[in-house]
Amino acid sequence: MSKPPLQLLQGFIATARLGNLSRAAETMHVTVSALSHQMRQLEERLGYPLLLRLARGVALTPEGRRLFDQVAPHLDAINEAFRPFPARHDCVLTVSVVPSMASAWLVPRLGRFVALHPQIEINLQSSQHLVDFEKQLQFDAAMRVGNGHWPGLTAEPLIDEWLVPMASPALVARMGGIDALPLSQWPLLGDPDGEWDRWFALVGEAPPKRYIAILDDSESHHRAALDGVGVALGRVTRARLLLESGQLVLLSPERLKTPWSHWLVYPERSATHRGFLAFRQWLHDEAAEHRAHVGG
């Protein structure tokens, strides 16, 4: 025997474990007659019977049991070794995205990508954690926030992020209008990174002595601002839809550029993935439209 008949052995192991040709054929995605033919081929090749055909399923002969005991552990080891290497399909794309960026920026635009590329199935995985592309091989790319330095990966700039004071129309009305009081006298929502200090330095004003609340993520800032709790130093990219719909209004023409931006990040293997290349082009087009709209 020159080479082990792996396909026949896989069918034999499935049949032996399930004790039924019909159920084994279903797991192998073949017909019962095809699997039965494979079992006869394997028996003819080895020269002895492996299965006893019973009224309700099949049983192993002594030779079949010996073959099963010797082969099954090795096939299991091969299957386990291949588990971290999912089959790659150019029509399936998996992208990791920060949750707030996914909901506020990417998902509202996703319909345009689907309309342009209906043959591509895109899977968005929202997470604050960075993808390890060497271990998590199912991921093709990620949208990340940072300075663009991720060793071993290609990082392409998409959008800069700008901070601008913003509030709900209801809060503006309560305060008597946008220009009624200096901004330092408004109820301000603070942040642990001191971005307000940088913004007040930019406009040449003294920051407030206290904030009404300190929130540690942009989603909470925008939510509190929407509810009229106070003024958020909001992220223009993530708040764009809220601003365009009038749910939030800008309180100043001045804006502060953050030291971090939004990037498309991907491993070398994705450079030949046709689905990713389509997504990459579309994403850069969307980013260009956004930059043209908000400036910067």
Secondary structure, 3 states (H helix, E strand, C coil): CCCCCHHHHHHHHHHHHHCCHHHHHHHHCCCHHHHHHHHHHHHHHHCCCCEEEECCEEEECHHHHHHHHHHHHHHHHHHHHHCCCCCCCCCEEEEEECHHHHHHHHHHHHHHHHHHCCCCEEEEEECCCCCCCCCCCCCCEEEEEECCCCCCCEEEEEEEEEEEEEECHHHHHHCCCCCCCCHHHCCEEECCCCHHHHHHHHHCCCCCCCCCEECCCHHHHHHHHHCCCCEEEEEHHHHHHHHHCCCCEECCCCCEEEEEEEEEEECHHHHHCHHHHHHHHHHHHHHHHHHHHHCC
